[in-house]
Amino acid sequence: MIKIRDYQEGDAASVGRLIADTYSEFNLSFVPPTQLGLFLGPFRHARSEDLSHQQAIAGVIRSAMVFVAEDDGEIVGVLRGRQDRLASLFVRADHHRHGIGRRLVARFEPECLRRGSTVIRVAATLYGVPFYLAMGYKRSTGVRTGWSFDGNGLPVQPMRKKLQGG
Ligand SMILES: CC(C)(COP(=O)(O)OP(=O)(O)OC[C@H]1O[C@@H](n2cnc3c(N)ncnc32)[C@H](O)[C@@H]1OP(=O)(O)O)[C@@H](O)C(=O)NCCC(=O)NCCS
């Protein structure tokens, strides 16, 4: 059974692996293997036992709001953000289209409203655009190209949603 809960620091290693794998497969497939590490930043070390690597990963996951989806004790989804910005959202490939992304967003948005924000912005990777459209987000500009850690050239679609009640 899927449970949505607050992230804890002890989740960092499994969240790091989830992000590394999902980001590489769905968002960074255009990047040549020799450059992938630049775009993955600290997540390129998601399977390292080195404490400094693990601390760097925990550091980039940390955010004002982080929620995870857990399936029988295994982390299968993560959403990071702050009151007016959805920073990142990943669901493990074998759990796509089961409503987990929707549930993570449904946990996040009321919390943004509660913290005083009436608009949420997201720089969506192109794979995520149909999902965000289904969640009621709208394109706010054309596609832009941005940085992902030390890698430049990631196409993103800026999107926004005005929250009900805001
Ligand atoms: C985008 C992502 C988070 C969606 O998570 P998910 O749990 O599979 O999404 P849900 O099952 O909650 O989907 C809700 C609705 O969004 C739409 N949707 C989701 N994925 C879609 C896809 N690949 N293509 C078209 N529509 C999609 C559908 O309308 C879906 O409802 P339906 O399944 O009843 O048709 C997931 O595909 C993912 O992790 N992708 C890789 C990382 C990424 O691109 N993140 C977002 C950019 S920051």
The ligand as an SDF file (V2000), in Angstrom:
LIG
                    3D

 48 50  0  0  0  0  0  0  0  0999 V2000
    6.0980   12.8750  -14.2310 C   0  0  0  0  0  0  0  0  0  0  0  0
    5.9600   11.8150  -13.1190 C   0  0  0  0  0  0  0  0  0  0  0  0
    6.4050   12.4030  -11.8020 C   0  0  0  0  0  0  0  0  0  0  0  0
    4.4660   11.4220  -13.0410 C   0  0  0  0  0  0  0  0  0  0  0  0
    4.2930   10.5540  -11.9340 O   0  0  0  0  0  0  0  0  0  0  0  0
    3.1750    9.4130  -11.9340 P   0  0  0  0  0  0  0  0  0  0  0  0
    3.0390    8.9000  -10.5560 O   0  0  0  0  0  0  0  0  0  0  0  0
    3.4620    8.4160  -13.0020 O   0  0  0  0  0  0  0  0  0  0  0  0
    1.8740   10.2460  -12.3560 O   0  0  0  0  0  0  0  0  0  0  0  0
    0.3480    9.9130  -12.0260 P   0  0  0  0  0  0  0  0  0  0  0  0
    0.0980    8.4430  -12.1290 O   0  0  0  0  0  0  0  0  0  0  0  0
   -0.0330   10.5730  -10.7260 O   0  0  0  0  0  0  0  0  0  0  0  0
   -0.3720   10.6640  -13.2420 O   0  0  0  0  0  0  0  0  0  0  0  0
   -1.4580   11.5590  -13.0790 C   0  0  0  0  0  0  0  0  0  0  0  0
   -1.9180   11.9830  -14.4730 C   0  0  0  0  0  0  0  0  0  0  0  0
   -0.8840   12.7330  -15.1320 O   0  0  0  0  0  0  0  0  0  0  0  0
   -0.8700   12.4040  -16.5450 C   0  0  0  0  0  0  0  0  0  0  0  0
    0.3910   11.7200  -16.8700 N   0  0  0  0  0  0  0  0  0  0  0  0
    1.2750   11.1730  -16.0150 C   0  0  0  0  0  0  0  0  0  0  0  0
    2.3380   10.6630  -16.6980 N   0  0  0  0  0  0  0  0  0  0  0  0
    2.0870   10.8860  -18.0000 C   0  0  0  0  0  0  0  0  0  0  0  0
    2.8030   10.5690  -19.1880 C   0  0  0  0  0  0  0  0  0  0  0  0
    3.9840    9.9410  -19.1740 N   0  0  0  0  0  0  0  0  0  0  0  0
    2.2470   10.9420  -20.3800 N   0  0  0  0  0  0  0  0  0  0  0  0
    1.0530   11.5730  -20.4310 C   0  0  0  0  0  0  0  0  0  0  0  0
    0.3300   11.8930  -19.3220 N   0  0  0  0  0  0  0  0  0  0  0  0
    0.8450   11.5560  -18.1280 C   0  0  0  0  0  0  0  0  0  0  0  0
   -2.0670   11.5000  -16.7690 C   0  0  0  0  0  0  0  0  0  0  0  0
   -3.1970   12.3250  -17.0360 O   0  0  0  0  0  0  0  0  0  0  0  0
   -2.2050   10.8390  -15.4080 C   0  0  0  0  0  0  0  0  0  0  0  0
   -3.5170   10.3410  -15.1540 O   0  0  0  0  0  0  0  0  0  0  0  0
   -3.9410    8.8840  -15.7290 P   0  0  0  0  0  0  0  0  0  0  0  0
   -2.8300    7.9220  -15.4110 O   0  0  0  0  0  0  0  0  0  0  0  0
   -5.2060    8.6060  -14.9950 O   0  0  0  0  0  0  0  0  0  0  0  0
   -4.1100    9.0470  -17.2090 O   0  0  0  0  0  0  0  0  0  0  0  0
    6.7720   10.5380  -13.4760 C   0  0  0  0  0  0  0  0  0  0  0  0
    6.4730   10.1390  -14.7890 O   0  0  0  0  0  0  0  0  0  0  0  0
    8.2760   10.7210  -13.3600 C   0  0  0  0  0  0  0  0  0  0  0  0
    8.8600   10.5370  -12.3090 O   0  0  0  0  0  0  0  0  0  0  0  0
    8.9420   11.0670  -14.5010 N   0  0  0  0  0  0  0  0  0  0  0  0
   10.3770   11.2270  -14.5440 C   0  0  0  0  0  0  0  0  0  0  0  0
   10.8160   12.4620  -13.7810 C   0  0  0  0  0  0  0  0  0  0  0  0
   10.0820   13.7050  -14.2700 C   0  0  0  0  0  0  0  0  0  0  0  0
    9.9420   13.9400  -15.4540 O   0  0  0  0  0  0  0  0  0  0  0  0
    9.6230   14.5080  -13.3070 N   0  0  0  0  0  0  0  0  0  0  0  0
    8.8220   15.6960  -13.5520 C   0  0  0  0  0  0  0  0  0  0  0  0
    9.5990   16.8370  -14.0500 C   0  0  0  0  0  0  0  0  0  0  0  0
   10.3400   17.8510  -12.7710 S   0  0  0  0  0  0  0  0  0  0  0  0
  1  2  1  0
  2  3  1  0
  2  4  1  0
  2 36  1  0
  4  5  1  0
  5  6  1  0
  6  7  2  0
  6  8  1  0
  6  9  1  0
  9 10  1  0
 10 11  2  0
 10 12  1  0
 10 13  1  0
 13 14  1  0
 14 15  1  0
 15 16  1  0
 15 30  1  0
 16 17  1  0
 17 18  1  0
 17 28  1  0
 18 19  1  0
 18 27  1  0
 19 20  2  0
 20 21  1  0
 21 22  1  0
 21 27  2  0
 22 23  1  0
 22 24  2  0
 24 25  1  0
 25 26  2  0
 26 27  1  0
 28 29  1  0
 28 30  1  0
 30 31  1  0
 31 32  1  0
 32 33  2  0
 32 34  1  0
 32 35  1  0
 36 37  1  0
 36 38  1  0
 38 39  2  0
 38 40  1  0
 40 41  1  0
 41 42  1  0
 42 43  1  0
 43 44  2  0
 43 45  1  0
 45 46  1  0
 46 47  1  0
 47 48  1  0
M  END
$$$$
